[in-house]
Every structure is written in structure tokens, then in C-alpha cells.
Amino acid sequence: MSKFGEIIDVEIPVLLDFYTDWNEQSKAMHLILRDVAAALGDKAKVIKIDIEKNQELADALRVKTLPTLIIYKDGEMKWRQSGEHDANTLISIIQQYI
């Protein structure tokens, strides 16, 4: 989990997407998150985390519903929500932390 600390302890917003390949809502979010990452460029990071490969982290963050989206900035959780969101909504949420 020390690697996780390095990922989230940065000055730009980091959007984490907790997903699994078998979850339909998670699959639908992949294209949306690609658009979000492209729109924000280097102003923010978008990182996908497969909960099956990162079960300890998912448990520590109490990820129960997929997809779960969390925004961190400077190592601090700023926003969290589960379920699908459209690209424009996510972009506007992330821009609040830029």
C-alpha cells in the first residue's frame, strides 16, 4: 500500500476507478474515463484499479459497489461516489480540485 500513497499524494487531482472486468457498469465507465483523461490532459490523473487484483486496497477503502470513483488530491480524499457518471459531470467535478 505504500505504492498507493505515492499515487495519491500528488498536487493534481487523481481519479481512481475501482472496477472488475465482469461488472457491466464498470465496463461502461472505461470509455467515459478515457474521454475524461483526454479532456483533462496533465491537469489530472485517471487510474483504474481492478479490485480482484487489489483486494486489500479495496477492503481498506471499503469499496462495496462497482464502479466506485474516488478523487484524491495531496493525499486527501476529496470526493467519492459509486455508480456510473457521464464524462462532463466527472470533468466538472475534477475541475473543482485543479
Sequence and secondary structure as in RCSB ss.txt:
>XXXX:A:sequence
MSKFGEIIDVEIPVLLDFYTDWNEQSKAMHLILRDVAAALGDKAKVIKIDIEKNQELADALRVKTLPTLIIYKDG
EMKWRQSGEHDANTLISIIQQYI
>XXXX:A:secstr
 HHHHHHHSSSS EEEEEE TT HHHHHHHHHHHHHHHHHGGGSEEEEEETTT HHHHHHTT  SSSEEEEEETT
EEEEEEES   HHHHHHHHHTT 
